[in-house]
């Protein structure tokens, strides 16, 4: 069985465990401990959670509000409480939607929920720098759907005055698959992947340092 088929089978099985057990502590923590104001807020799923942002971008005041396993519909439930006068917001969300309930997996549905998140952030932080990321490349199995979702998300970012951050020129190989040095499992970033992401972000955030 190839890796695409393995992920198609395993991720829907493992996602409730990641969300339920591993994410519960972070969700409770975030409900109790407010995000400090005037920070660069990183929000999203496990890709964001895995970033050691204080180490990767030591010149900036950062706060990590990523929760592993989350999809757009999960983030919609907590996004309002996470926005507290940020300097900037880094949003990366959507890859887990591809493994969610079948009725919620549509490309247009995912893009529409992402746009609602963007709109809510913009409403609560109209003057903040808003960085809306493409969903990074994965395996060939997901490539075409990710391209379509990202195209819609890029348009949504423009409608709300956000900066679209396209990770594909850095992370994708010639076939549109994530480069092996940036991910060992075709989904999560390696330390080298996080260093590459930080280098994409650094010039965009330079004025805040």
Protein Blocks (a to p, Z undefined) as FASTA:
>chain_A
ZZklmmmmmmmmmmmmmmmmmmmmmmmmmmmmccdehiacdeddfklmmpcfklmmmmbc
cddfbdehiafklmmmmmmmmpghifbdcddehjlmmmmcfklmpfklmmmmmmmmmmmm
mmmmmmbccdddddddddfklmmmmmmmmmmmmmmmmmnopacddfklmmpcfkopacfk
locnlpaacfklmmmmmmmmmmmmmmmZZ
